[in-house]
Amino acid sequence: MKEVKTKMIILSLLGAVIGLLIPPLIHLFGGYSMEWITDGRFFFLQVIGSGLFGALSMGGSAVYDIESWGLLKATLIHYFVTLGAFILASFLLRWFSLDVILYAVAAFTVIYFIIWIIQYSIYKKEVKKMNRNLQEMLHQEK
């Protein structure tokens, strides 16, 4: 469990740094002027909020390393943590309007479902391979 906590801290720090890049990218590619940087309070809120969003999103991914949790449980917990952070950041930082946030939640959900299906398929294939290897080892011992 100590390794999971350490990984969570490292990923949270990395996520915070990546999150710091979100406000400039949204404003740059969203067609907004860069004048928002000169508004100190707004800039501070954007940086802190997006940094926290990044920290929660990436740090939360450490739940996948908790061996006693299944893939579904880890995915659902990470989904709700990340989704909650996204919705909170979107509202507080005014990234999107309400109707766009609803589409983003729908897209978010579909993406998580696709990722879960892919991961499930990969794990299922690995388990089959491990079982096949185990059977081969058992037959060799006889």
Buried (B, 14 or more C-beta within 10 A) or exposed (E): EEEBEEBBEEBBBBBBEBBBEBBBEBBEEEEEEEEBEEEEEBBEBBBBBBBBBBBBBBBBBBBBBEEEBEBEEBBBBBBEBBBEBBBBBBEBBEBBEEEEBEEBBEEBEEEBEEEBEEBBEEEEEEEEEEEEEEEEEEEEEE
